Amino acid sequence: LLALRRVENLVQEARADLWTGEQQADLVAGPFDSLLDQSLERWTASLPYPFATALWTLTSRNGVDARHRQIFHTWESYAAFMATVLLSALRQDGDLADVEAPVLRRALVGAGLSLERPTFGTWNAVIQRLASRFRSMLEGEAEERIRVCNLFGGPRAGVLAAVLNPSCVQLLAEVNSRRNRWRGHSGATSEAALQTQIDYLTNALEELRALVGEAWTRMPLVRAGRASRRRGELTQEVEIVMGTNVPFRPGSIRVGEIMEEGELYIATDGCTRPLPLSHLIVLRSSPSSERHACYFFNRAEGDSVRLVSYQMTISGEIYEPRAEYDADLAWLLTP
């Protein structure tokens, strides 16, 4: 059933691309190559680096205990990445943020959650609220569809719909519920029981793959490089921050607004306005064996912020001055 659903999603995307002439036929056919390889490792090539590296780390773990810990990290990385993208998009639209941000803060407080110390549950609550809001815009009049697609760096409506799929949101909620039950309210657990949990969460990843498919390749994560203007058209060099391979693949895209060099964005070629990613997710230099490590905002502590990594790194956490994050986080953390 999952495989059929994934094929259906690919066929719909391919039909739309061929009909609109957005891509050459050989590029449209490319995603079908992955059907020959059903491994989660193969899927990492189609995913944003922050999630792809956590998933790759899972596939490389040996031992039940190690895999059990990492599969929860993997799910949390996707929830944190999704929530960061949604919050970043909300911040793009001042009018929308003025309405939605206070409602979101109240919902978090009512659930005993906080963005100052985000958990899987926090990210899940953010996703449930904002994904629903953006889907309603996507399903509205043409003007609203254009507006919301522009907030996310210019993907096609069908691609954004796949990322915001309510079944994905429900899947994250179910995993969060299981996580709370298995990790927060359980006693000693046998290796066989841990394996049963791993199997469930692995099947859930396969279901997520069936729902999302290759959608993230159509709204990729990039790191901005130098920009140039010729005959009134802006072109900017980028690194494609997708998959697990480093150094990242270089490229260039046409943009309506110049991106800040070195920052992360969701951006498609020809987009009117790239989506700057909030510093809830950052890339940091590491030793030569780990040239790029991805860290997620974990909590604010006085004058510092704690960032954690869900990939295989020498340091699983780092602390950085809060002052460097105040401008980016203030609108989220203000009561």
Salt bridges, closest charged atoms under 4 A:
GLU13 OE1 - ARG218 NH2 3.94
ASP17 OD1 - ARG156 NH2 3.19
ASP17 OD2 - ARG218 NH1 2.55
GLU22 OE1 - ARG156 NE 3.27
ASP93 OD2 - ARG147 NH2 2.76
GLU100 OE1 - ARG129 NH2 2.86
GLU100 OE2 - ARG133 NE 3.07
GLU116 OE2 - ARG322 NH2 3.91
GLU144 OE2 - ARG147 NH1 3.11
GLU207 OE2 - ARG5 NH1 3.76
GLU214 OE2 - ARG6 NH2 3.15
GLU239 OE1 - ARG223 NE 2.85
GLU257 OE1 - ARG273 NE 3.98
GLU263 OE1 - HIS279 NE2 2.75
ASP269 OD2 - ARG254 NH2 2.98
GLU301 OE2 - ARG299 NE 2.13
GLU317 OE1 - ARG306 NH2 2.38
GLU320 OE2 - ARG284 NE 2.67
ASP326 OD1 - ARG322 NE 3.33
ASP328 OD1 - ARG91 NH1 2.71
